[in-house]
Amino acid sequence: MTLSDTKEGDVVKVVKIKASSAIRQRMLDMGIIPSSEIKVERYAPLRDPIQIKIKGYSLALRVSEGNMVEVEPLA
């Protein structure tokens, strides 16, 4: 499951980042690291971008970037 497959309100845990080195490093710098908890706050009206909450701050990601973040749902 990827971050872009989630629904509004879902809470997920990052498993893996499947991106090239530059994009991967940017995501790591923003705090999207394996085992981090992410709450999907909302999608834009046309479903791009995704607004997430991670480590106490809000962040917007493109859906194409969300496809690179493998996640698992938290129960």
C-alpha positions in Angstrom: 0.0 0.0 0.0 1.3 3.5 -0.8 0.6 6.8 0.8 -1.5 7.9 -2.2 -3.8 4.8 -1.7 -4.9 6.1 1.8 -8.1 7.9 2.6 -8.7 11.1 4.6 -8.3 10.4 8.3 -6.2 7.3 8.0 -3.2 6.9 10.2 -0.3 4.9 8.7 3.3 4.0 9.4 6.0 4.4 6.8 7.6 1.1 5.8 9.9 2.1 2.9 10.6 5.0 0.6 11.0 3.9 -3.1 12.4 7.0 -4.7 15.5 8.2 -6.5 18.3 9.6 -4.4 17.4 13.3 -4.7 13.7 12.8 -4.0 14.4 10.3 -1.3 16.8 12.7 0.5 14.2 15.5 0.3 11.6 13.2 1.9 14.0 12.1 4.6 14.8 15.8 5.3 11.1 16.5 5.7 10.8 13.8 8.3 9.3 11.0 6.2 11.5 8.2 7.5 10.7 4.5 8.1 8.6 3.8 11.2 7.2 7.4 11.2 3.5 7.9 11.8 1.5 9.9 9.3 -2.0 11.1 9.5 -3.7 11.8 6.2 -5.5 15.1 6.8 -7.1 15.8 3.4 -6.9 15.7 -0.3 -7.3 18.7 -2.6 -10.6 18.8 -4.7 -8.9 17.1 -7.7 -7.1 14.7 -5.3 -3.7 16.3 -5.8 -1.9 17.2 -3.5 -2.3 15.2 -0.3 -2.1 17.1 3.0 -0.5 15.0 5.8 0.5 15.6 9.4 3.8 14.2 10.5 5.8 14.9 13.6 3.5 17.7 14.6 3.5 19.7 11.4 1.4 19.7 8.2 3.0 18.9 4.8 1.6 18.7 1.3 2.9 16.1 -1.1 2.1 15.4 -4.7 0.2 12.2 -5.4 3.2 11.1 -7.5 5.5 11.5 -4.5 2.9 9.7 -2.3 3.2 6.7 -4.7 6.9 6.4 -3.7 6.1 6.0 0.1 5.1 2.5 1.1 3.0 2.5 4.2 1.0 0.1 6.4 -2.1 1.0 8.3 -2.0 1.3 12.1 -4.8 -0.5 14.0 
